[in-house]
Amino acid sequence: MSSLTDEQFIRYSKHICLHEWGEKSQIRLLDSSVLVIGCGGLGNHVAISLAASGIGRLVLVDDDQVELNNLPRQISFNMAQVGVAKVDALKATIEIQNADCRVRCIKRRMTDEQLMLEVTLADIVIDCSDNMPTRQQINQCCYRCKVPLISGAVTGWKGQFSIWDYAPKQACYSCLFPESPQVHTATKNCADLGVVAPVVGIIGYYQSLACLQLLTHQKISFSTNRLYRLDGKRGDWSEYSIVADPQCAVCREQRVTEEDTHIRFKLDRLSGGKEDD
């Protein structure tokens, strides 16, 4: 898209009038594609916020149906949609809200190959899933494709989110939460522990804010490779720097390859210098 229509200019005028935003940033959003994995509480807030903000393409992934106990925190669903596939219910809400946003639904858990394909088609991936195996799968695919990942999670009164850009020698999600059968078994989700609905909204909107800043090339409010944690009961945030794990099963191999390539390059230069002498 090279320019906005008159209607779009009026619709997104509050964005466009921001000095650091302007019309070019809004066009970038309309030309962008975001993959949202998980259409529960976080996915609801993320998808609705991004669609309202002018994202051009959303791909929604979830294999679940709307249940009655979802309604307090999954704000786009209503009583009439109980029993409907979550991706279909969310798509219906978005289509009413903003026709500029084209939505594609995937109603299944994807294999690694299927997920890799979807990740390659996305500008940003937002992890709104509720289980560790899916989070690990998403991280692996995003790492291989070098597509930025914004991850979020909420249980009880507490929420967290992080941004992963997979820059050289930087950490990945698996450095923070190593993949292991013990972790999978021990990890519980909001269905087991309960969840406070506004905390879900706060984390989801922070994920959306980070996504918009990345897509519009803003100076983002949050650092990559850091964990931000919210204690909703106390009303405060904690921030942690994540260091790359030298034994990480996901990103260790590439770091070793990068270091080996750098060493070989230096040796080649030294060898070439000696031959020149």
Backbone torsions as a table, in degrees:
resi	resn	phi	psi	omega
1	MET	NA	127.0	-177.1
2	SER	-95.4	-22.1	-179.5
3	SER	-155.8	163.2	177.8
4	LEU	-90.2	149.0	170.9
5	THR	-73.3	166.2	178.2
6	ASP	-59.6	-41.2	-179.8
7	GLU	-64.8	-42.0	178.4
8	GLN	-65.2	-39.0	179.8
9	PHE	-60.7	-42.4	178.4
10	ILE	-68.7	-43.7	-177.0
11	ARG	-59.0	-45.3	-174.9
12	TYR	-101.3	22.2	-173.4
13	SER	-62.3	-31.8	-179.3
14	LYS	-70.8	-26.2	171.0
15	HIS	-74.8	-49.4	-171.8
16	ILE	-62.1	-32.2	-177.5
17	CYS	-75.3	-9.4	174.6
18	LEU	-69.3	132.7	-175.3
19	HIS	-56.5	-42.0	-176.4
20	GLU	-86.6	3.2	-176.1
21	TRP	-107.2	-80.1	177.7
22	GLY	73.0	179.6	-176.5
23	GLU	-67.7	-35.9	-178.0
24	LYS	-61.7	-40.5	179.3
25	SER	-65.4	-38.9	179.4
26	GLN	-66.7	-36.5	177.0
27	ILE	-65.4	-38.2	177.2
28	ARG	-59.1	-41.3	179.2
29	LEU	-63.5	-44.1	-179.5
30	LEU	-65.8	-23.3	178.4
31	ASP	-93.1	1.1	-173.3
32	SER	-96.5	156.9	176.6
33	SER	-127.9	128.6	-178.7
34	VAL	-121.8	131.6	177.5
35	LEU	-98.2	117.2	-179.8
36	VAL	-109.5	116.3	-176.9
37	ILE	-107.9	112.6	-174.2
38	GLY	104.7	118.6	-176.8
39	CYS	-117.6	33.7	174.3
40	GLY	-85.4	-137.2	-176.2
41	GLY	-61.6	-52.1	178.6
42	LEU	-63.4	-46.6	-177.9
43	GLY	-60.1	-37.4	176.2
44	ASN	-59.2	-52.9	-177.4
45	HIS	-64.7	-41.3	-179.1
46	VAL	-64.5	-52.0	-174.9
47	ALA	-64.3	-44.5	-179.4
48	ILE	-64.9	-42.7	-179.8
49	SER	-64.6	-44.4	-179.0
50	LEU	-67.7	-41.5	178.9
51	ALA	-62.2	-43.6	179.0
52	ALA	-64.0	-31.8	-177.6
53	SER	-79.3	-12.9	174.6
54	GLY	109.6	18.1	173.9
55	ILE	-62.2	133.9	-174.6
56	GLY	-76.8	-35.5	-177.2
57	ARG	-138.8	129.8	174.3
58	LEU	-121.5	133.2	171.4
59	VAL	-111.5	118.7	-175.7
60	LEU	-105.3	130.3	-177.6
61	VAL	-124.4	123.8	174.2
62	ASP	-172.2	142.5	-179.4
63	ASP	-108.8	12.7	-173.3
64	ASP	-103.6	168.2	176.4
65	GLN	-113.7	157.2	178.5
66	VAL	-67.8	131.1	175.6
67	GLU	-118.9	160.5	-176.6
68	LEU	-59.5	-39.7	-177.6
69	ASN	-77.0	-0.2	173.7
70	ASN	-79.3	-26.4	-165.0
71	LEU	-61.8	-33.9	-179.6
72	PRO	-61.7	-29.6	-175.8
73	ARG	-116.7	-15.1	-179.4
74	GLN	-102.2	84.1	-158.5
75	ILE	-72.0	-15.1	-178.3
76	SER	-88.3	-7.1	-177.9
77	PHE	-95.3	156.9	177.8
78	ASN	-137.8	175.2	-175.1
79	MET	-56.9	-37.3	-177.5
80	ALA	-67.8	-16.8	-177.2
81	GLN	-97.9	2.4	176.9
82	VAL	-61.2	127.1	-176.5
83	GLY	96.3	-11.8	179.0
84	VAL	-85.4	147.2	175.7
85	ALA	-57.2	134.8	-176.6
86	LYS	-59.6	-39.9	-179.3
87	VAL	-64.2	-37.1	179.1
88	ASP	-69.8	-41.4	179.3
89	ALA	-65.0	-41.3	179.8
90	LEU	-68.9	-39.6	177.6
91	LYS	-61.2	-41.5	-179.3
92	ALA	-61.2	-41.0	178.6
93	THR	-65.1	-43.3	-178.9
94	ILE	-64.8	-41.2	-179.2
95	GLU	-63.4	-33.4	175.9
96	ILE	-72.1	-37.8	-175.2
97	GLN	-73.3	-45.1	-173.2
98	ASN	-153.8	106.1	-179.3
99	ALA	-70.5	-14.2	177.1
100	ASP	-65.5	-25.0	-175.0
101	CYS	-92.5	118.4	177.9
102	ARG	-93.4	127.9	-172.7
103	VAL	-116.2	132.6	173.2
104	ARG	-120.6	135.7	-174.2
105	CYS	-109.7	141.3	173.8
106	ILE	-126.1	113.4	-172.2
107	LYS	-102.2	48.6	180.0
108	ARG	-159.9	163.1	170.4
109	ARG	-80.8	130.3	-172.4
110	MET	-91.6	148.6	170.4
111	THR	-72.0	169.3	178.0
112	ASP	-58.7	-40.6	-178.4
113	GLU	-66.1	-43.3	179.5
114	GLN	-65.3	-42.4	-180.0
115	LEU	-66.3	-40.3	177.5
116	MET	-57.0	-42.3	179.4
117	LEU	-62.8	-46.1	-179.6
118	GLU	-64.7	-38.1	179.7
119	VAL	-64.6	-40.3	-179.8
120	THR	-64.5	-24.4	-179.0
121	LEU	-86.7	-8.6	-174.9
122	ALA	-100.3	150.6	172.2
123	ASP	-84.3	-33.9	178.4
124	ILE	-146.3	145.0	174.3
125	VAL	-111.7	134.0	177.2
126	ILE	-117.7	117.6	-178.5
127	ASP	-89.2	109.5	176.3
128	CYS	-117.9	24.2	-177.2
129	SER	-75.5	171.7	-174.9
130	ASP	-123.6	21.2	-179.9
131	ASN	-148.8	149.9	-173.7
132	MET	-67.9	-40.5	178.6
133	PRO	-56.9	-40.6	178.8
134	THR	-67.2	-40.9	179.1
135	ARG	-62.4	-40.3	178.4
136	GLN	-66.8	-40.1	178.7
137	GLN	-63.0	-43.4	179.6
138	ILE	-63.0	-45.0	-180.0
139	ASN	-60.1	-44.2	-179.3
140	GLN	-60.9	-45.2	-178.6
141	CYS	-68.0	-42.5	179.4
142	CYS	-65.2	-37.8	178.9
143	TYR	-63.2	-45.3	-178.7
144	ARG	-64.7	-36.5	-177.9
145	CYS	-90.5	-8.8	-177.1
146	LYS	56.3	42.3	175.5
147	VAL	-102.3	127.2	-177.0
148	PRO	-56.4	141.6	-179.2
149	LEU	-122.2	133.2	173.3
150	ILE	-116.6	113.9	-172.6
151	SER	-109.6	140.7	178.1
152	GLY	-140.4	155.2	178.0
153	ALA	-157.8	148.4	179.1
154	VAL	-142.6	134.9	168.8
155	THR	-143.9	137.0	-180.0
156	GLY	58.7	-126.9	179.4
157	TRP	-92.5	-0.6	-171.2
158	LYS	-114.6	143.6	177.6
159	GLY	-138.2	162.6	178.8
160	GLN	-152.1	153.9	171.9
161	PHE	-150.4	160.1	-178.7
162	SER	-153.8	155.7	180.0
163	ILE	-121.3	129.2	-177.5
164	TRP	-121.2	120.7	-178.5
165	ASP	-107.7	-6.0	174.6
166	TYR	57.8	36.2	173.9
167	ALA	-69.1	157.1	-179.5
168	PRO	-54.7	136.3	177.1
169	LYS	67.6	10.2	177.2
170	GLN	-95.5	162.1	-178.5
171	ALA	-74.9	166.0	171.8
172	CYS	-126.8	175.9	-177.3
173	TYR	-57.9	-36.1	-178.2
174	SER	-70.9	-21.6	173.0
175	CYS	-66.2	-34.1	-179.6
176	LEU	-80.3	-44.7	179.3
177	PHE	-125.2	87.7	-178.1
178	PRO	-59.3	142.3	-179.7
179	GLU	-77.6	127.0	176.9
180	SER	-162.2	152.9	178.1
181	PRO	-58.6	-34.2	-179.3
182	GLN	-64.4	-42.0	178.7
183	VAL	-64.5	-41.9	180.0
184	HIS	-61.7	-40.5	-176.8
185	THR	-71.6	-38.9	-174.7
186	ALA	-79.2	-27.2	-174.3
187	THR	-73.1	129.8	176.8
188	LYS	-115.4	159.6	178.8
189	ASN	-114.2	-172.7	-174.2
190	CYS	-65.9	-22.8	177.5
191	ALA	-66.1	-29.8	179.7
192	ASP	-87.2	-39.2	-169.5
193	LEU	-104.8	-11.2	-173.6
194	GLY	83.7	166.7	-177.9
195	VAL	-159.0	142.8	177.6
196	VAL	-91.8	119.5	-170.1
197	ALA	-54.9	-46.5	-178.9
198	PRO	-62.5	-29.3	177.5
199	VAL	-64.1	-38.6	176.1
200	VAL	-59.2	-45.0	179.9
201	GLY	-62.4	-41.4	-179.4
202	ILE	-62.1	-48.0	-178.6
203	ILE	-65.8	-42.6	179.1
204	GLY	-61.1	-41.3	179.8
205	TYR	-71.5	-32.8	173.9
206	TYR	-65.0	-40.0	175.1
207	GLN	-60.4	-43.2	179.4
208	SER	-64.0	-42.4	179.8
209	LEU	-61.1	-45.6	178.6
210	ALA	-62.0	-39.8	179.1
211	CYS	-62.2	-46.2	-179.6
212	LEU	-63.6	-40.1	180.0
213	GLN	-66.3	-40.0	178.2
214	LEU	-65.5	-44.7	-176.1
215	LEU	-69.7	-30.0	-179.2
216	THR	-95.4	8.5	177.3
217	HIS	61.0	34.4	175.1
218	GLN	-80.5	162.9	168.2
219	LYS	-75.0	109.5	-169.8
220	ILE	-71.5	151.1	-177.2
221	SER	-75.1	-14.4	-173.6
222	PHE	-124.9	144.9	177.6
223	SER	-82.1	147.7	173.7
224	THR	-75.6	161.1	178.2
225	ASN	57.2	36.8	173.2
226	ARG	-132.8	149.3	177.8
227	LEU	-103.8	124.4	177.0
228	TYR	-107.6	124.2	-176.5
229	ARG	-121.8	134.1	179.5
230	LEU	-110.1	128.4	170.5
231	ASP	-101.7	100.8	-175.7
232	GLY	-67.5	-26.7	179.4
233	LYS	-72.2	-39.1	179.2
234	ARG	-89.4	-22.6	-179.8
235	GLY	76.2	31.1	179.9
236	ASP	-132.7	163.0	-178.0
237	TRP	-111.6	147.2	170.9
238	SER	-123.6	150.0	-177.0
239	GLU	-132.2	133.3	-177.3
240	TYR	-131.2	135.1	175.5
241	SER	-84.4	135.2	-177.9
242	ILE	-105.8	123.7	179.3
243	VAL	-98.8	140.3	179.9
244	ALA	-59.8	133.0	178.1
245	ASP	-84.7	118.7	-179.2
246	PRO	-63.3	-15.4	178.8
247	GLN	-106.3	10.9	-177.5
248	CYS	-58.8	130.8	-178.1
249	ALA	-70.5	-20.1	-176.5
250	VAL	-92.3	-52.5	-170.5
251	CYS	-105.6	-6.2	-179.0
252	ARG	-60.0	-44.8	-174.1
253	GLU	-60.0	-42.8	-178.2
254	GLN	-70.4	-37.1	178.2
255	ARG	-62.3	-40.4	177.5
256	VAL	-63.3	-41.7	179.5
257	THR	-63.5	-43.3	179.6
258	GLU	-62.9	-43.3	179.8
259	GLU	-66.1	-40.0	179.6
260	ASP	-64.2	-41.2	178.8
261	THR	-63.0	-41.8	179.9
262	HIS	-64.0	-42.8	179.1
263	ILE	-63.2	-44.4	179.4
264	ARG	-62.2	-38.5	179.0
265	PHE	-62.4	-43.3	179.6
266	LYS	-65.9	-40.9	179.0
267	LEU	-64.7	-39.6	178.4
268	ASP	-61.9	-41.1	179.8
269	ARG	-65.9	-41.9	178.7
270	LEU	-64.7	-43.0	178.8
271	SER	-62.5	-42.3	179.9
272	GLY	-64.0	-36.5	179.4
273	GLY	-64.5	-40.6	-179.1
274	LYS	-66.2	-40.4	-179.8
275	GLU	-64.8	-36.2	179.5
276	ASP	-64.9	-35.1	177.6
277	ASP	-65.6	NA	NA
